[in-house]
Amino acid sequence: MDRTKIILLSVVLFPTLALAQSNEGNITNPSFSKAKKIMQKQIYTNAADMKTIYCGADFNADKYITLPAGFSTEVYKKRVKRWEAEHVVPAENFGRAFSEWRDGAAVCIDSKGKAFKGRKCAEKANKEYRLMQSDLYNLYPAIGAVNAARQNYNYVMLPKTASKDYRSFGSCNMLIDKKDHDAQPPERARGVIARTYMYFDAVYPKYKMSNQQRQLMTVWDKQYPVSRWECNRAEKIQKIQGNVNPILASRCKNI
């Protein structure tokens, strides 16, 4: 049997294996609400894993957070009790690649006959967008107030000198530059963030990092190597979502 027939046969008999061997993103779950339930019920289920990405805050099976000692926020105070699903690669950063986000679509008309665009339209009109939005590799629990303050800001290394334009969260070393719309994550999150950006860049043609962002993520990937926790999380997601994370696959071999 020639190689072409073997490949075709493997696709028919072992579709999950065939998918795992290709650099594809999420093609199984187009529902963001379902993705959040999967996070809660199937991924973050062990006490040791139940920590938010930026602040390392503990949470329980009902998503209620125990805030770190000294945590404080002057904004979004109503969003600190339960974790929210944070898009490490912000939805807007890849959403603007879709015409529905930028310009709207014929189906994006509300009950009053008014046209709308943006995230709401992209989610309604484009399945490819919904799949990207629901990709579990890109979703992490975060304290709601931190998630809200980060918005769609790029990750950077901020100047070491303190600035009145920086928003901080007490003992959680997450800094938000309100003036220039940048965010500096704590060290605990930088490697995970880097490899998430690299994954999105590898599997979604609609998304490409800027040269500046790529340079930073390459540095963070090397400075903060992959952990066993990160690899275990990827294994769970691969079983649920069906696609391999090619960035973590190579890094987790020796973990």
C-alpha positions as CSV (number, residue, x, y, z in Angstrom):
1,M,0.0,0.0,0.0
2,D,1.5,3.4,-1.0
3,R,1.9,6.3,1.5
4,T,-1.0,8.3,0.2
5,K,-3.4,5.4,0.8
6,I,-2.0,4.9,4.3
7,I,-2.5,8.6,5.1
8,L,-6.1,8.5,3.8
9,L,-6.8,5.3,5.7
10,S,-5.5,6.8,8.9
11,V,-7.7,9.8,8.5
12,V,-10.8,7.6,8.1
13,L,-9.9,5.1,10.9
14,F,-8.2,7.5,13.4
15,P,-9.6,11.0,12.8
16,T,-8.4,12.3,16.2
17,L,-4.9,11.0,15.6
18,A,-4.8,12.6,12.2
19,L,-6.0,15.9,13.6
20,A,-3.4,15.8,16.4
21,Q,-0.7,15.4,13.8
22,S,-1.6,18.7,12.1
23,N,-1.1,22.2,13.3
24,E,-4.8,23.1,13.6
25,G,-6.6,25.1,16.2
26,N,-10.0,24.3,17.7
27,I,-12.4,22.7,15.2
28,T,-14.7,21.0,17.7
29,N,-16.4,23.5,20.0
30,P,-17.7,26.9,18.7
31,S,-19.4,27.8,22.0
32,F,-17.6,30.2,24.4
33,S,-20.2,29.5,27.1
34,K,-19.5,25.8,26.8
35,A,-15.8,26.4,26.9
36,K,-16.1,28.2,30.3
37,K,-18.1,25.2,31.7
38,I,-15.5,22.8,30.4
39,M,-12.8,24.9,32.2
40,Q,-14.8,24.7,35.4
41,K,-15.9,21.0,35.3
42,Q,-13.1,19.2,33.4
43,I,-9.9,21.2,33.4
44,Y,-9.6,23.1,36.7
45,T,-10.7,20.3,39.0
46,N,-7.7,19.6,41.3
47,A,-7.1,21.9,44.3
48,A,-3.4,22.3,43.2
49,D,-4.5,23.5,39.8
50,M,-7.3,25.9,40.9
51,K,-5.4,29.1,40.8
52,T,-5.9,32.2,38.7
53,I,-3.3,32.9,36.0
54,Y,-2.0,36.3,37.0
55,C,-2.4,36.5,40.8
56,G,-2.3,32.8,41.7
57,A,-5.5,33.3,43.7
58,D,-7.1,30.1,44.9
59,F,-10.7,29.3,43.9
60,N,-13.2,26.5,44.5
61,A,-15.3,24.3,42.3
62,D,-18.0,27.0,42.2
63,K,-15.5,29.5,40.9
64,Y,-15.4,31.6,44.1
65,I,-12.0,33.2,44.7
66,T,-10.0,33.6,47.8
67,L,-8.2,36.8,47.1
68,P,-4.4,37.0,47.8
69,A,-3.3,38.8,51.0
70,G,-3.1,42.5,50.3
71,F,-5.1,42.3,47.0
72,S,-6.8,45.6,46.3
73,T,-8.5,47.3,43.4
74,E,-10.1,50.7,43.0
75,V,-12.0,49.6,39.9
76,Y,-14.3,46.7,38.9
77,K,-14.9,45.9,42.5
78,K,-18.0,43.8,41.7
79,R,-15.9,41.5,39.6
80,V,-13.6,40.1,42.3
81,K,-15.7,37.3,43.8
82,R,-15.6,34.7,41.0
83,W,-13.0,33.9,38.3
84,E,-13.7,34.8,34.7
85,A,-12.3,33.2,31.5
86,E,-9.4,35.4,30.3
87,H,-8.4,35.3,26.7
88,V,-4.6,35.6,26.9
89,V,-4.6,36.5,23.2
90,P,-7.5,39.0,23.4
91,A,-10.6,38.4,21.4
92,E,-10.3,41.8,19.8
93,N,-6.7,41.2,18.7
94,F,-7.8,38.3,16.4
95,G,-11.4,39.4,16.0
96,R,-10.5,42.5,14.0
97,A,-9.2,40.1,11.2
98,F,-12.9,39.3,10.5
99,S,-15.0,41.5,8.3
100,E,-18.0,40.9,10.6
101,W,-16.1,42.5,13.5
102,R,-14.9,45.5,11.4
103,D,-17.9,46.1,9.2
104,G,-20.8,44.1,10.4
105,A,-22.9,41.6,8.4
106,A,-26.4,41.2,6.9
107,V,-27.5,39.0,9.9
108,C,-26.2,41.5,12.5
109,I,-29.4,43.4,12.9
110,D,-31.0,43.8,16.4
111,S,-34.7,43.6,17.3
112,K,-35.1,47.3,16.6
113,G,-33.6,47.0,13.1
114,K,-30.3,48.6,14.0
115,A,-27.1,47.2,12.5
116,F,-24.3,46.2,14.8
117,K,-20.7,45.0,14.4
118,G,-17.8,44.2,16.7
119,R,-17.5,41.1,18.8
120,K,-21.2,40.5,19.0
121,C,-21.5,40.4,15.2
122,A,-18.4,38.2,14.7
123,E,-19.8,35.7,17.2
124,K,-23.2,35.6,15.5
125,A,-22.1,35.5,11.9
126,N,-18.8,33.6,11.7
127,K,-18.1,30.1,12.9
128,E,-14.3,30.5,12.4
129,Y,-14.3,33.4,14.9
130,R,-16.4,31.4,17.4
131,L,-14.0,28.5,17.2
132,M,-11.0,30.8,17.9
133,Q,-12.9,32.6,20.7
134,S,-13.6,29.2,22.4
135,D,-10.2,27.7,22.1
136,L,-9.4,26.2,25.5
137,Y,-5.6,26.6,25.1
138,N,-6.2,30.4,25.1
139,L,-8.5,30.5,28.1
140,Y,-7.3,30.8,31.7
141,P,-9.1,31.7,35.0
142,A,-8.5,35.3,36.2
143,I,-9.9,37.5,38.9
144,G,-12.6,39.4,37.1
145,A,-11.3,42.9,38.1
146,V,-7.9,42.0,36.7
147,N,-9.4,40.6,33.5
148,A,-11.5,43.8,33.1
149,A,-8.5,46.1,33.7
150,R,-6.3,44.2,31.2
151,Q,-8.9,44.6,28.4
152,N,-7.1,43.9,25.1
153,Y,-3.8,45.5,26.1
154,N,-0.6,44.1,24.8
155,Y,1.9,42.5,27.2
156,V,5.1,44.4,27.7
157,M,7.9,45.0,30.1
158,L,7.2,48.3,31.7
159,P,9.9,50.7,32.9
160,K,11.1,50.0,36.4
161,T,10.3,53.5,37.6
162,A,6.9,53.7,39.2
163,S,4.3,55.7,37.3
164,K,1.0,57.3,38.4
165,D,-0.4,55.9,35.2
166,Y,0.1,52.3,36.4
167,R,-2.8,50.4,37.9
168,S,-1.7,47.7,40.4
169,F,-3.5,45.1,42.5
170,G,-1.8,45.1,45.9
171,S,0.1,41.9,46.4
172,C,-0.7,40.7,42.9
173,N,2.2,42.0,40.7
174,M,0.0,42.7,37.7
175,L,0.6,46.2,36.3
176,I,-1.7,48.0,33.9
177,D,-0.4,51.1,32.1
178,K,-3.6,53.1,31.8
179,K,-2.0,55.8,29.6
180,D,-0.3,53.6,26.9
181,H,-2.7,50.7,27.2
182,D,-0.1,48.0,28.1
183,A,0.0,45.3,30.7
184,Q,3.0,43.7,32.5
185,P,2.1,40.3,33.9
186,P,3.7,38.7,37.0
187,E,6.6,36.4,36.4
188,R,4.5,33.4,37.3
189,A,2.4,33.9,34.1
190,R,5.0,35.0,31.6
191,G,6.0,31.6,30.2
192,V,2.4,30.4,30.0
193,I,1.5,33.7,28.2
194,A,4.4,33.4,25.7
195,R,3.6,29.8,24.7
196,T,-0.1,30.7,24.4
197,Y,0.7,33.5,21.9
198,M,3.1,31.2,20.0
199,Y,0.4,28.5,19.8
200,F,-2.2,31.0,18.4
201,D,0.3,32.3,15.9
202,A,1.1,28.7,14.8
203,V,-2.4,27.3,14.3
204,Y,-4.5,30.3,13.2
205,P,-3.7,32.0,9.9
206,K,-6.0,34.8,10.8
207,Y,-3.7,35.8,13.7
208,K,-0.1,36.9,13.5
209,M,2.0,38.5,16.2
210,S,3.8,41.7,15.6
211,N,7.6,41.6,15.5
212,Q,7.8,43.3,18.8
213,Q,5.4,40.9,20.5
214,R,7.1,37.9,18.9
215,Q,10.5,39.0,20.3
216,L,9.1,39.4,23.8
217,M,7.3,36.1,23.7
218,T,10.5,34.3,22.5
219,V,12.4,35.8,25.5
220,W,9.7,34.8,28.0
221,D,9.5,31.3,26.6
222,K,13.2,30.8,27.3
223,Q,13.3,32.6,30.6
224,Y,10.3,30.8,32.1
225,P,10.4,27.1,30.9
226,V,7.4,24.9,30.6
227,S,6.1,23.2,33.8
228,R,4.5,19.9,34.5
229,W,1.3,21.7,35.3
230,E,1.3,23.4,31.9
231,C,1.8,20.1,30.2
232,N,-0.9,18.3,32.2
233,R,-3.3,21.1,31.3
234,A,-2.5,20.7,27.6
235,E,-3.1,16.9,27.8
236,K,-6.5,17.5,29.2
237,I,-7.4,20.0,26.5
238,Q,-6.1,17.8,23.8
239,K,-8.4,15.0,24.9
240,I,-11.4,17.4,25.1
241,Q,-10.8,19.6,22.1
242,G,-9.1,17.1,19.8
243,N,-6.1,19.2,18.6
244,V,-2.5,19.1,19.7
245,N,-0.7,22.2,20.9
246,P,2.4,22.0,18.7
247,I,4.3,24.5,20.9
248,L,3.8,22.5,24.0
249,A,4.1,19.1,22.3
250,S,7.8,19.7,21.7
251,R,8.5,21.3,25.1
252,C,6.7,18.7,27.2
253,K,8.6,15.7,25.8
254,N,11.2,15.8,28.5
255,I,9.0,17.0,31.4
